[in-house]
Amino acid sequence: MARHALGTLARMGDPTGFDASAFYLWGEALRMMDRCEEALVPLEQAAEAEPENIQVRLALGWCYKRTGQLGLAIESLETALAAKPAEALLHYNLACYWSLAGDKQRCLRYLSRSLALDPAYRRLIEEESDFDPIRSDPEFQALCEGLESNK
């Protein structure tokens, strides 16, 4: 599917005429093919055209994280959160990123908010390797134990 999308975009001609949707499709296709470094260029162009598009911001965050640019991943999701503060996925991903960045308090704050907005995210925590840096932390464990008792 991703290769098909890239082929279709190539037939459209010069990408300087692409709109935000075409840039997003291009970036998503590359991201799905694990070509995150390449995906950043069209995704950044899509974000420039539509700064509050949370799908673009999530894709950017994903690629920034996987290219070792955690600060930019956080910044991208924070921008999205300003546009859509009740989106649980944004809070959850920010919790992951802040865990990796070593900021336990921000991680716990975002994780708690994510679960308040959508308790279904609790099922992802145990398998989420992004939480490994704080998994043994008593506050993290207390939050997770509180989740277990609410199941």
C-alpha positions in Angstrom: 0.0 0.0 0.0 2.8 2.4 0.9 4.7 1.7 -2.3 1.5 2.3 -4.3 1.0 5.6 -2.6 4.5 6.7 -3.4 4.0 5.6 -7.0 0.8 7.7 -7.3 2.5 10.7 -5.8 5.5 10.3 -8.2 3.0 10.5 -11.1 1.6 13.7 -9.7 4.8 15.5 -10.7 6.7 18.2 -9.0 6.1 18.0 -5.2 6.5 21.8 -4.8 2.9 22.0 -5.9 1.7 19.4 -3.3 -0.9 20.4 -0.7 -0.8 19.4 2.9 -2.7 16.2 2.3 -0.2 15.0 -0.4 2.8 15.9 1.8 1.2 13.9 4.7 0.4 10.9 2.5 4.0 11.0 1.2 5.4 11.2 4.7 3.1 8.5 6.0 4.0 6.1 3.2 7.7 6.6 4.0 7.1 6.2 7.8 5.2 2.9 7.2 8.2 1.7 5.3 10.4 2.5 8.3 12.1 5.3 6.3 11.6 7.9 9.1 14.5 10.1 8.2 13.1 10.6 4.7 9.6 10.9 6.0 10.5 14.0 8.0 10.8 16.3 5.0 7.2 15.8 3.7 5.8 15.6 7.2 7.4 18.9 8.2 6.0 20.5 5.0 2.5 19.1 5.9 2.9 20.5 9.5 3.9 23.9 8.1 0.8 24.0 6.0 -1.5 22.6 8.7 0.2 23.2 12.1 -2.8 22.0 14.1 -3.3 18.7 12.3 -2.8 16.1 15.0 -2.3 13.2 12.6 0.6 15.0 11.0 2.0 15.9 14.4 1.7 12.3 15.6 3.5 11.0 12.5 6.2 13.7 13.0 6.6 12.7 16.7 6.9 9.1 15.7 9.7 9.9 13.2 11.5 12.4 15.4 11.6 9.8 18.2 13.0 7.1 15.9 15.6 9.4 14.5 16.9 10.4 17.9 15.3 13.8 18.1 13.2 13.3 21.2 13.0 17.0 22.0 11.4 17.6 18.6 9.0 14.7 19.1 7.8 16.2 22.3 7.5 19.7 20.7 5.4 18.2 17.9 3.0 16.5 20.2 2.8 19.6 22.5 1.7 21.6 19.5 -1.0 19.1 18.7 -2.1 19.0 22.3 -2.7 22.8 22.2 -5.0 22.2 19.3 -6.8 19.2 20.8 -6.3 19.0 24.5 -8.8 16.1 25.1 -7.0 13.7 22.7 -5.9 10.8 24.9 -3.4 9.4 22.4 -1.5 12.7 22.5 -1.3 12.5 26.3 -0.3 8.8 26.2 2.5 9.4 23.6 3.8 12.4 25.6 3.9 10.2 28.7 6.1 7.8 26.7 8.4 10.5 25.4 8.8 12.1 28.8 9.6 8.8 30.3 12.4 8.3 27.7 13.5 11.9 28.4 13.9 11.1 32.1 11.2 13.5 33.3 9.1 11.2 35.6 6.7 13.9 36.8 5.7 15.0 33.4 5.4 11.4 32.3 3.1 10.5 35.2 1.0 13.7 34.7 0.5 12.9 31.0 -0.1 9.2 31.6 -2.7 9.9 34.3 -4.5 12.4 32.1 -4.5 9.9 29.2 -6.1 7.3 31.3 -8.7 9.7 32.6 -9.6 10.5 29.1 -9.6 6.9 27.8 -9.1 4.1 30.3 -8.4 1.7 27.4 -4.8 2.9 27.2 -4.2 1.0 30.5 -3.9 -2.2 28.6 -0.8 -0.9 26.7 1.3 0.1 29.7 2.7 -3.3 30.6 4.1 -4.0 27.2 5.2 -0.4 26.5 9.0 -0.4 26.5 9.0 3.5 26.6 8.1 3.2 30.3 11.0 0.9 31.1 13.1 3.9 32.4 10.6 4.5 35.2 8.9 1.1 35.5 10.5 0.4 38.9 9.7 3.9 40.3 7.3 3.7 43.2 5.1 6.5 41.9 4.7 4.8 38.5 4.0 1.5 40.2 1.4 3.2 42.4 -0.3 4.6 39.4 -0.3 1.2 37.7 -1.5 -0.6 40.9 -4.4 1.9 41.0 -5.2 0.9 37.5 -5.1 -2.8 38.3 -7.6 -2.3 41.2 -10.0 -0.4 38.9 -10.1 -3.2 36.3 
